[in-house]
Amino acid sequence: MDKEEWASRDGQVLGLVRLTLMRKVACNVIKERSIVGLMTAMYDMYEKLSANDKVYLMKNLFNLKMTERMSITQHLIISSTLSQINCYMVKLNLMMSYEH
């Protein structure tokens, strides 16, 4: 594939991705001229949020305390927290697999 065809396809993909972005996300990456630039900008935007989420979920995990006579409400709260942690770990593993 020559450079012109590559640039044309890159522009098509960039346009398609921009159409699928929410307005407030799209306005933050409007200056990007390639799909690589767009993905790098989005990664930089959300990397900090992911780190904050990870710290929050780890804090919740470390503070879990199980007692013998736990109420149903407490049990559901713990189950919900563990579910969030599991979901986050799956997302993290997926992100790491795309980096390699």
Buried (B, 14 or more C-beta within 10 A) or exposed (E): EEEEEEEEEBEEEBEEBBEEBEEEBBEEBEEBEEBEBBBEBBEEEEEEEBEEBBEEBEEBEEEEEEEEEEEEEEEEBBEEBBEBBEEBEEEEEEEEEEEE
